[in-house]
Amino acid sequence: MNYEDKKIVGIIATNVEASVALNVIGHLSVSIGKYSDQEIMGKETITDKSGVNHLGISKFPFIITKVKAGKLKAAIAKAKENPNLLVADYPKDMLETRTDEELVASISSKAEDSLEYMGAVIYGDTKDVDEITGKFQLWRID
């Protein structure tokens, strides 16, 4: 499989501060890594010339983009409609709760249309991911 066959795109809402954005992407990356298929990872460990092992990373491109909150919500909905995509989303509730139990209670008590999303990560075939995220701006710290 070619490294360009699949893609990982992180999406951050434009109203999210950089320090929070890093937290959002970190949590979402753990989730995507946990629930993705085995092919997402490159070599498990890479040994340098000194004999020190380093954990391998994703073998597919991972880019971070930004969009307005409304477009983020629409992108998440569209991505979840495609059974070939893996989608991890980050509702604001994740910042406002401290424990997993509080998070579950908070999200469980709300309808999806009332959730405010701060970010998401989408993984899958490049064509499918690009169809949703292809026109998003690259995320930068201004």
C-alpha positions in Angstrom: 0.0 0.0 0.0 1.3 3.4 -1.0 1.6 6.1 1.7 -0.7 8.3 -0.3 -3.6 5.8 -0.4 -4.9 6.9 3.0 -4.9 10.1 5.0 -5.5 11.5 8.4 -6.9 15.0 8.7 -7.3 16.8 12.0 -9.8 19.7 12.0 -9.8 22.5 14.6 -12.6 25.1 14.9 -11.2 28.5 14.2 -12.4 29.8 17.5 -10.2 27.4 19.5 -7.0 28.8 21.0 -3.7 27.2 20.1 -3.1 25.7 23.6 -6.5 24.1 23.6 -6.1 22.9 19.9 -3.0 20.9 20.9 -4.9 19.2 23.7 -7.8 18.4 21.3 -5.5 17.0 18.6 -3.6 15.0 21.2 -6.7 13.3 22.6 -8.2 12.7 19.1 -4.9 11.2 17.9 -4.9 8.6 20.7 -8.5 7.7 19.9 -7.8 7.3 16.1 -4.7 5.3 16.9 -6.6 3.0 19.2 -9.6 2.3 17.0 -7.9 2.3 13.5 -6.9 -0.7 11.6 -3.4 -2.2 11.9 -2.3 -0.7 8.6 -2.2 2.9 10.0 1.1 2.3 11.6 4.5 2.2 10.0 7.3 0.0 11.5 6.5 -0.7 15.2 10.0 0.3 16.4 12.9 1.9 14.7 16.4 1.3 16.1 19.0 4.0 15.6 22.7 3.4 15.1 23.3 3.5 18.8 20.8 0.7 19.5 18.1 2.9 21.0 14.5 2.1 20.0 12.0 4.7 18.9 8.3 4.1 18.5 7.2 4.2 14.9 4.5 6.7 13.6 1.6 6.6 11.2 2.7 5.7 7.7 0.1 8.0 6.2 0.1 11.8 6.0 -1.5 13.6 9.0 -2.4 17.2 8.4 -4.1 19.7 10.6 -6.7 22.1 9.2 -9.1 24.7 10.5 -12.7 25.7 9.7 -15.5 27.7 11.3 -17.5 25.8 13.8 -20.5 25.3 11.5 -18.4 23.7 8.8 -16.7 21.5 11.4 -20.0 20.2 12.5 -21.1 19.5 8.9 -17.8 17.8 8.1 -18.2 15.5 11.2 -21.8 14.6 10.1 -20.7 13.9 6.5 -17.8 11.8 7.6 -19.9 9.7 9.9 -22.2 8.9 7.0 -19.3 7.2 5.3 -18.8 3.7 6.8 -15.3 3.6 5.4 -14.1 6.5 7.5 -13.0 6.5 11.1 -14.1 9.7 12.9 -13.1 10.9 16.3 -14.9 14.1 17.4 -14.2 16.4 20.3 -17.3 18.1 21.8 -16.7 21.0 24.1 -18.0 18.8 27.0 -14.6 17.1 26.9 -13.0 20.3 28.2 -15.7 21.0 30.7 -15.6 17.6 32.5 -12.9 16.0 34.6 -13.6 12.3 34.6 -14.8 9.8 32.1 -18.0 9.3 34.1 -18.7 13.1 34.0 -18.1 13.1 30.3 -20.4 10.2 29.6 -23.1 11.8 31.7 -22.7 15.2 30.0 -22.8 13.9 26.4 -25.5 11.3 27.1 -27.8 14.0 28.4 -27.6 16.1 25.1 -29.0 15.6 21.6 -26.3 15.6 18.9 -27.5 18.9 17.4 -26.8 20.7 20.7 -23.2 19.6 20.9 -20.5 22.2 20.2 -17.5 20.6 18.5 -13.9 21.9 19.0 -12.2 19.5 16.6 -12.2 16.1 14.9 -9.9 13.7 13.2 -10.9 11.7 10.1 -9.0 8.7 8.8 -9.6 6.7 5.7 -9.0 6.5 1.9 -7.5 9.8 0.7 -10.3 10.3 -1.9 -13.0 10.0 0.8 -11.2 12.3 3.3 -10.3 14.9 0.6 -14.0 15.0 -0.4 -14.8 16.3 3.0 -11.7 18.3 4.0 -10.0 19.1 0.7 -10.9 22.8 0.8 -10.1 23.5 4.5 -7.2 25.8 5.3 -4.1 24.5 6.9 -4.0 25.3 10.6 -1.3 27.7 11.7 -0.4 29.7 14.8 -0.7 33.2 13.6 
